[in-house]
Amino acid sequence: MTNNPDALLTALYVHLDDHVLPAGRQRPKPGRPHLLTDAELVCVAVAQVLLRRDDERRWLRLAPGRIGHLFPRLPCQSEYNRHLRALAPAVFQAAMWLARAVPTWQERLRPMGATPLCCGASRVIVQRFELGEIAGYGRDISHHAFYWGATLMLITTAEGAACAFSLAHPTELDECKQALHLLHVQDCAPEPGPIGCDKGFAGAGIEAAITRLGHMLIRPPRDGEPDAPAFPGWLCQRIEAIIWTLKNQLDLERHAARTTEGLGPGRASASARSTPRSGTTG
Protein backbone atom coordinates (compact mmCIF):
# COMPACT_ATOMS: atom_id res chain seq x y z
CA MET A 1 0.00 0.00 0.00
CA THR A 2 1.08 3.61 -0.56
CA ASN A 3 0.34 6.80 1.33
CA ASN A 4 0.07 8.78 -1.91
CA PRO A 5 -3.63 9.80 -2.20
CA ASP A 6 -3.49 10.11 -5.99
CA ALA A 7 -2.08 6.58 -6.36
CA LEU A 8 -4.66 5.18 -3.95
CA LEU A 9 -7.59 6.86 -5.70
CA THR A 10 -6.33 5.78 -9.11
CA ALA A 11 -5.94 2.14 -8.01
CA LEU A 12 -9.37 2.20 -6.35
CA TYR A 13 -11.02 3.66 -9.45
CA VAL A 14 -9.40 1.07 -11.75
CA HIS A 15 -10.56 -1.79 -9.50
CA LEU A 16 -14.12 -0.45 -9.21
CA ASP A 17 -14.43 0.34 -12.91
CA ASP A 18 -13.03 -3.03 -14.02
CA HIS A 19 -14.46 -5.45 -11.44
CA VAL A 20 -17.13 -3.93 -9.18
CA LEU A 21 -18.99 -1.27 -11.15
CA PRO A 22 -18.27 -1.60 -14.88
CA ALA A 23 -19.94 1.31 -16.65
CA GLY A 24 -21.19 -0.95 -19.45
CA ARG A 25 -23.27 -3.05 -17.02
CA GLN A 26 -24.99 -0.14 -15.31
CA ARG A 27 -28.57 0.38 -16.40
CA PRO A 28 -29.49 3.90 -17.49
CA LYS A 29 -31.85 5.50 -14.98
CA PRO A 30 -34.66 7.92 -15.73
CA GLY A 31 -33.97 11.61 -15.30
CA ARG A 32 -30.85 13.67 -15.72
CA PRO A 33 -27.67 11.53 -15.72
CA HIS A 34 -25.22 11.95 -12.86
CA LEU A 35 -22.10 14.01 -13.43
CA LEU A 36 -20.01 11.24 -11.80
CA THR A 37 -20.16 7.55 -12.51
CA ASP A 38 -20.64 5.24 -9.54
CA ALA A 39 -16.94 4.37 -9.46
CA GLU A 40 -15.95 8.04 -9.55
CA LEU A 41 -18.38 8.90 -6.75
CA VAL A 42 -16.94 6.25 -4.42
CA CYS A 43 -13.43 7.58 -5.07
CA VAL A 44 -14.51 11.16 -4.34
CA ALA A 45 -16.16 10.01 -1.08
CA VAL A 46 -12.98 8.21 -0.03
CA ALA A 47 -10.91 11.30 -0.88
CA GLN A 48 -13.24 13.41 1.27
CA VAL A 49 -12.26 11.49 4.38
CA LEU A 50 -8.63 10.98 3.49
CA LEU A 51 -8.36 14.78 3.37
CA ARG A 52 -10.34 15.14 6.63
CA ARG A 53 -13.33 17.08 5.29
CA ASP A 54 -16.50 16.00 7.08
CA ASP A 55 -18.70 18.86 5.77
CA GLU A 56 -19.97 18.05 2.27
CA ARG A 57 -20.57 21.64 1.18
CA ARG A 58 -17.11 22.76 2.23
CA TRP A 59 -15.56 19.65 0.71
CA LEU A 60 -17.15 20.27 -2.70
CA ARG A 61 -15.86 23.84 -2.65
CA LEU A 62 -12.32 22.64 -1.93
CA ALA A 63 -12.39 19.50 -4.06
CA PRO A 64 -11.59 21.16 -7.44
CA GLY A 65 -8.30 22.41 -6.07
CA ARG A 66 -7.39 19.11 -4.34
CA ILE A 67 -8.62 16.40 -6.71
CA GLY A 68 -9.72 18.43 -9.72
CA HIS A 69 -6.86 17.00 -11.78
CA LEU A 70 -8.40 13.53 -11.24
CA PHE A 71 -12.11 14.42 -11.32
CA PRO A 72 -12.73 17.58 -13.37
CA ARG A 73 -16.54 17.24 -13.08
CA LEU A 74 -18.03 17.48 -9.59
CA PRO A 75 -21.74 17.63 -8.64
CA CYS A 76 -23.52 19.99 -6.29
CA GLN A 77 -23.97 19.02 -2.66
CA SER A 78 -27.56 17.73 -2.98
CA GLU A 79 -26.76 15.47 -5.95
CA TYR A 80 -23.60 14.25 -4.24
CA ASN A 81 -25.52 13.32 -1.09
CA ARG A 82 -28.39 11.55 -2.89
CA HIS A 83 -26.08 9.63 -5.18
CA LEU A 84 -23.85 8.51 -2.29
CA ARG A 85 -26.77 7.29 -0.15
CA ALA A 86 -28.08 5.23 -3.08
CA LEU A 87 -24.67 3.67 -3.58
CA ALA A 88 -24.25 1.85 -0.24
CA PRO A 89 -23.59 -1.61 -1.82
CA ALA A 90 -20.81 -0.17 -3.99
CA VAL A 91 -19.22 1.54 -0.99
CA PHE A 92 -19.33 -1.79 0.83
CA GLN A 93 -17.52 -3.61 -1.97
CA ALA A 94 -14.91 -0.86 -2.28
CA ALA A 95 -14.22 -0.85 1.45
CA MET A 96 -13.86 -4.64 1.58
CA TRP A 97 -11.38 -4.54 -1.29
CA LEU A 98 -9.32 -1.95 0.56
CA ALA A 99 -9.43 -3.96 3.80
CA ARG A 100 -8.24 -7.11 1.99
CA ALA A 101 -5.41 -5.16 0.33
CA VAL A 102 -3.61 -4.32 3.59
CA PRO A 103 -0.85 -6.81 4.59
CA THR A 104 -2.38 -7.66 7.99
CA TRP A 105 -5.50 -9.09 6.33
CA GLN A 106 -3.64 -12.41 6.16
CA GLU A 107 -3.04 -12.46 9.92
CA ARG A 108 -5.49 -14.53 11.96
CA LEU A 109 -5.79 -12.20 14.98
CA ARG A 110 -8.85 -9.93 14.90
CA PRO A 111 -9.47 -7.27 17.59
CA MET A 112 -13.17 -6.75 18.34
CA GLY A 113 -14.88 -4.05 20.35
CA ALA A 114 -18.10 -2.10 20.78
CA THR A 115 -18.58 1.61 21.37
CA PRO A 116 -21.56 3.99 21.59
CA LEU A 117 -22.31 6.08 18.50
CA CYS A 118 -24.30 9.11 19.64
CA CYS A 119 -26.95 10.39 17.22
CA GLY A 120 -28.55 13.13 19.31
CA ALA A 121 -28.65 14.87 22.66
CA SER A 122 -32.12 16.40 22.91
CA ARG A 123 -35.74 15.30 22.83
CA VAL A 124 -36.37 17.40 19.69
CA ILE A 125 -33.71 15.47 17.78
CA VAL A 126 -35.16 12.16 18.91
CA GLN A 127 -38.58 13.14 17.58
CA ARG A 128 -37.36 14.61 14.27
CA PHE A 129 -34.68 12.12 13.22
CA GLU A 130 -35.73 8.94 11.41
CA LEU A 131 -33.25 6.65 13.15
CA GLY A 132 -35.71 4.75 15.31
CA GLU A 133 -34.88 1.49 13.53
CA ILE A 134 -31.43 1.26 15.13
CA ALA A 135 -31.22 4.16 17.61
CA GLY A 136 -32.39 4.21 21.21
CA TYR A 137 -31.44 5.24 24.71
CA GLY A 138 -28.40 3.51 26.15
CA ARG A 139 -25.73 3.91 28.81
CA ASP A 140 -22.06 4.44 28.08
CA ILE A 141 -20.45 2.51 30.92
CA SER A 142 -16.93 3.75 30.19
CA HIS A 143 -17.91 7.42 30.55
CA HIS A 144 -20.83 6.92 33.01
CA ALA A 145 -23.23 8.75 30.72
CA PHE A 146 -26.52 8.13 28.93
CA TYR A 147 -26.96 8.77 25.22
CA TRP A 148 -29.41 8.38 22.34
CA GLY A 149 -27.90 6.50 19.43
CA ALA A 150 -26.65 3.09 18.38
CA THR A 151 -23.98 0.61 19.38
CA LEU A 152 -21.15 0.32 16.89
CA MET A 153 -19.52 -3.13 16.76
CA LEU A 154 -16.11 -3.31 15.07
CA ILE A 155 -13.94 -6.20 13.91
CA THR A 156 -10.58 -5.04 12.57
CA THR A 157 -7.14 -6.27 11.59
CA ALA A 158 -4.26 -5.83 14.03
CA GLU A 159 -3.31 -2.51 12.44
CA GLY A 160 -6.84 -1.08 12.52
CA ALA A 161 -8.26 -1.79 9.06
CA ALA A 162 -11.96 -2.43 9.67
CA CYS A 163 -13.04 -5.82 8.31
CA ALA A 164 -16.69 -5.54 9.37
CA PHE A 165 -19.01 -3.48 11.52
CA SER A 166 -22.66 -3.30 12.43
CA LEU A 167 -24.99 -0.82 14.12
CA ALA A 168 -27.57 -2.02 16.60
CA HIS A 169 -30.11 -0.70 19.10
CA PRO A 170 -28.24 -0.29 22.42
CA THR A 171 -30.90 -1.97 24.58
CA GLU A 172 -32.73 -4.37 22.26
CA LEU A 173 -29.56 -6.22 21.19
CA ASP A 174 -26.67 -6.64 23.63
CA GLU A 175 -23.02 -6.67 22.58
CA CYS A 176 -22.64 -10.47 22.70
CA LYS A 177 -25.60 -11.12 20.38
CA GLN A 178 -24.49 -8.32 18.07
CA ALA A 179 -20.98 -9.81 17.86
CA LEU A 180 -22.36 -13.27 17.03
CA HIS A 181 -24.59 -11.81 14.32
CA LEU A 182 -21.66 -9.98 12.79
CA LEU A 183 -19.44 -13.07 12.79
CA HIS A 184 -22.26 -15.06 11.14
CA VAL A 185 -22.94 -12.65 8.29
CA GLN A 186 -19.47 -11.21 7.62
CA ASP A 187 -16.29 -12.86 6.35
CA CYS A 188 -13.82 -10.93 8.51
CA ALA A 189 -10.69 -13.12 8.07
CA PRO A 190 -9.17 -15.55 5.56
CA GLU A 191 -9.74 -18.33 8.10
CA PRO A 192 -11.10 -18.52 11.68
CA GLY A 193 -8.65 -17.47 14.36
CA PRO A 194 -8.31 -15.72 17.74
CA ILE A 195 -10.48 -12.69 18.51
CA GLY A 196 -9.28 -10.20 21.12
CA CYS A 197 -11.95 -8.36 23.09
CA ASP A 198 -12.71 -6.88 26.53
CA LYS A 199 -14.46 -8.23 29.63
CA GLY A 200 -17.88 -7.36 28.26
CA PHE A 201 -17.81 -10.49 26.12
CA ALA A 202 -17.25 -12.84 29.07
CA GLY A 203 -19.66 -15.73 29.50
CA ALA A 204 -19.90 -19.42 28.78
CA GLY A 205 -22.63 -18.96 26.18
CA ILE A 206 -20.85 -16.41 24.01
CA GLU A 207 -17.54 -18.27 24.24
CA ALA A 208 -19.13 -21.58 23.25
CA ALA A 209 -21.00 -19.98 20.33
CA ILE A 210 -17.85 -18.30 19.00
CA THR A 211 -15.91 -21.56 19.40
CA ARG A 212 -18.50 -23.34 17.26
CA LEU A 213 -17.80 -20.79 14.52
CA GLY A 214 -14.13 -21.79 14.63
CA HIS A 215 -12.82 -18.73 16.49
CA MET A 216 -11.09 -18.50 19.87
CA LEU A 217 -12.05 -15.69 22.25
CA ILE A 218 -9.19 -13.90 24.04
CA ARG A 219 -10.26 -11.51 26.81
CA PRO A 220 -9.04 -10.12 30.15
CA PRO A 221 -10.03 -12.26 33.15
CA ARG A 222 -12.82 -11.13 35.44
CA ASP A 223 -12.07 -10.35 39.07
CA GLY A 224 -11.79 -13.60 40.99
CA GLU A 225 -12.05 -15.78 37.89
CA PRO A 226 -10.16 -19.02 38.64
CA ASP A 227 -7.51 -20.40 36.31
CA ALA A 228 -7.86 -17.48 33.90
CA PRO A 229 -5.22 -17.41 31.15
CA ALA A 230 -2.90 -14.43 30.93
CA PHE A 231 -4.12 -11.60 28.73
CA PRO A 232 -1.56 -9.39 26.94
CA GLY A 233 -1.92 -5.78 28.02
CA TRP A 234 -0.85 -4.47 24.61
CA LEU A 235 -3.88 -6.11 22.97
CA CYS A 236 -6.36 -4.27 25.19
CA GLN A 237 -4.56 -1.00 24.46
CA ARG A 238 -4.59 -1.78 20.74
CA ILE A 239 -8.37 -2.31 20.75
CA GLU A 240 -8.99 1.01 22.53
CA ALA A 241 -6.59 2.81 20.20
CA ILE A 242 -8.37 1.48 17.11
CA ILE A 243 -11.79 2.55 18.40
CA TRP A 244 -10.47 6.00 19.32
CA THR A 245 -8.91 6.42 15.87
CA LEU A 246 -12.07 5.44 14.00
CA LYS A 247 -14.35 7.61 16.16
CA ASN A 248 -12.18 10.72 16.28
CA GLN A 249 -9.94 10.86 13.23
CA LEU A 250 -12.72 9.59 10.94
CA ASP A 251 -15.40 11.90 12.42
CA LEU A 252 -17.78 9.10 13.39
CA GLU A 253 -19.24 11.27 16.14
CA ARG A 254 -19.96 14.10 13.66
CA HIS A 255 -21.89 12.05 11.11
CA ALA A 256 -24.85 14.50 10.97
CA ALA A 257 -27.12 11.70 9.69
CA ARG A 258 -30.88 11.99 10.20
CA THR A 259 -31.92 8.70 8.58
CA THR A 260 -30.67 5.12 8.63
CA GLU A 261 -29.84 5.35 4.92
CA GLY A 262 -27.65 8.38 5.56
CA LEU A 263 -25.89 6.89 8.57
CA GLY A 264 -24.79 3.71 6.81
CA PRO A 265 -23.12 4.72 3.52
CA GLY A 266 -22.07 8.14 4.80
CA ARG A 267 -19.93 6.59 7.54
CA ALA A 268 -18.92 3.64 5.39
CA SER A 269 -17.10 5.95 3.03
CA ALA A 270 -15.54 7.71 6.01
CA SER A 271 -12.31 5.85 5.54
CA ALA A 272 -10.29 4.09 2.91
CA ARG A 273 -9.93 1.34 5.50
CA SER A 274 -13.45 1.11 6.85
CA THR A 275 -16.45 -0.98 5.88
CA PRO A 276 -20.15 -0.12 6.02
CA ARG A 277 -22.64 -1.94 8.13
CA SER A 278 -23.29 -5.51 7.16
CA GLY A 279 -26.99 -5.00 7.72
CA THR A 280 -28.99 -3.08 10.25
CA THR A 281 -29.70 -5.09 13.36
CA GLY A 282 -32.01 -4.05 16.08
C-alpha angles and dihedrals in degrees: 000000000000132000091219106113093205092053092046094049092046093051091046092050093049091050094047094045094047103037114010108031111015108185092223092061096050114103116231111249127214118262132032112342118246119259089227128048117233092259092050092049093054090051092050090050091051090048090052091063097036087059092045099242110144096168110082097204093051091043093054090050091052098037098082090060095044105038102006090112088061100036111026093174117064127172129228120267097262094051091044092053096046094046093048094050090051091051100062095125091053092049088051093053092046093050093049091051090052092048091051091049095064115093095238091062087088092056116097098219114098122184113214130191144153129223136174117259107202116214101175146356105204139058091242091059091049091054097044102041119083096219098108091116093071106005128086144135115297142158124247101215095189093058097028092235139123122232143174112235142068139299114251114210116197133192113184143166119260091267095049105264104146112236096180142348139179137194120222141172106272096227106026094056120033124214095259094054091043091052092050091049091051093049090049097051102033131065098217100165140026088248135358115281144145120323119204117210143146133266092277090080094056118126140099093248098054093042093051092047093050090047090055088056089057098255130118119222117223115190141149114272120255120243109282094006107152122231093002114172119241115269119210111240093212091063093057090049090048092054092051091046092053093050091047091050094050094045098044110026092040095045095237090154091054098053094129090203119157099180136043090244091056095046095054108050094027092061093035090065089046091101141025085227102044133091130213124242116293090222134322113272125189 
